[in-house]
Amino acid sequence: MERYKDGDRRKADRRQANRRRQKTRGTDNIYAERRQAERRQGNRRHHQRRQALRIVYPPKAAPKVLNVNVRIANMSSRGIMFTRHAQLDESTPPIMPGGIIDLKLQFHDEEVLEIEVKILRCRYDPESREEVFAGTMAEVIPDERIRKEQAYLSMFFPKLREAPSA
């Protein structure tokens, strides 16, 4: 049995806990620091994933795009995904990853928003013969607009609420 100075066992326990903490903070234990950093990053990702609500549109309810021949598939306050029927005519300009495209969206209540989208990804779906594009918007769509779209979809498309979310 150990002898404690001044007979106080709690002080000795605290000192021992401090020694353990100092060991994990030292340069010899970089693995513990990495684990802590990964845990913090994971918590941040988990938190950020919940910040933006994505609205998935059925084809009939999607906002109209007035200036380009595309259909909005889904949208959040920061990002957008849209499709374009793949056609090989020269009148439609190519949309490439890293490029910027201006979209003029008209919503169900006739409100028109002009947004600038930076294309991040694009892929071709051979079954539907459509190109699918995903991008981020230069300006954030207001939460008020997102809530209006949610209310509209839940009122006029009630089966969307019953569908399982991914």
N, C-alpha and C positions, 0 to 999 in steps of 0.2 A: 504494500500500500504506500502511495506517495505521500510525502509530507508537504503541506501547503504553507506558504509564508502567511503569517498572521492568522492561520487557521481558517481562511475563507476559501472554500471550495469553488464558489461561484466565480470569483476573480480568476482563478486558474482555468476554469472552463472557458471563460471569455477570452483569455490570452491564447488558449489553444485554438479556438475558433478563428481568431485573428491571424494566427500563423497559417492555418489552412487557406484562408482567403488570400493572404499574401502569396502563397505558393501558386495558386491558380492565376494570380495577376502577374506573376513574374514572366520573364522572357522565355524561360525554359518550358513553359506550358502553353504553347501557341495553339494547341488543339482545342483547349477549353475556350480560348478567346474566339476561335473560328466558330465553334458551336454556338456560342452566345451571339455572335454577329449573324449567323444563319438564322437563329431563332428570332432575333429582332427583325431581320429582313422578311422572314416568313410571316410574322405578325403584321408587318407593314403591308405585304402583298394581300393578306387575308382581309385587312381593313380596307385597302384600296379597291379590292374586287367588289365590295359591297357598296361603294360610293356611287357608282353609275348604274342606273336602271336601264336595261335594254328593252326596247319595244319591238316586238316581232310583228310585222304586218302581214295579214293575208293579202293576196293580190288585189282584191277589190277595194281594200281599205287604205292602201298605201298612198302617201301624198304624191301628187302629180309633180313631175319634173318638167318645167315649162321650156327650158332651153336645150336639153339634151335628151336623146331617146334612150332612157334608162328607167328601171323600176326599182324603187326602194324596197329592200328586203327587211332590214331592221336598222334601228337607230338608237343611240343613247345621246346623252348631252355632249359627249366628246367625240364619238365615233359613228361611222355610218357604213352600211354594207348595201351595195346595190348590184343589180344584174343588168346585162345588156345582151340582147339576142345577137349571137355572132353572125355577122354578115360581111361579105367580102367586097363591099362597094367602096369606092374612094371618097364618097361624100362624108363619111363619118371619120372624125379624127381618131387616131389611136390613143389609148389610155395606157400608160406605162407606170410601173412602180417607181416611186420617187417623183412622179409628175404631179402637177396641181391642176385641178379642174374646178370650175365655178358651177354651182348648181343653184337653180332657182326653184324652190319647193313651194307648192301651194297645198295647204292643209285643208281638211274637211270644212273648216269654218271660213274659207276663202282668204285666210291670212297667208301672205307670201313672205318667205324668208330667203335671203340670198346668203349662201354659205360657200366658203372656199375649202376644198377637201384636198389633203395631201394623200395620194394613193400609197398604201403600204404593201398590199398584196393583191395579186390577181391570179385567177386560175380559170381554166376552161373545163366545163362540165360536158362531156361528149353525149351523155344521155339526153339532156335537155337542149343541147347545143347553145348554151349560154356562157357568157363570161361573167365571173363573179369577182367583184372588186371590194376591197375593204380599205378604209382610210380614216384619218383623224381630221377633225375640223379645226380651222384656225381660231374660231371663236366658239365659245361654249353656248349651246342652245339653252335658253332659260328654263329653269325648273317648272315654271308656270306652263310653258308650252308642252313639256313632257307630261305634266299632270292632266292637261286638257286631252292629249292624245290617249292616255290611259283611260280616262273617263269615257271617251268616245268609243274606244274599242270594247270596253267592258259592257257598255250599254247596247251597242249594235251588233256585237259579235260575242255573245255570252259563252259560246263553246270554247273560246280561247282560254277562258279561266279554268276550264276543266282539264285542258291538255297538260300533261306532265312537263315540267320545265327541265331543261338539261343542265 
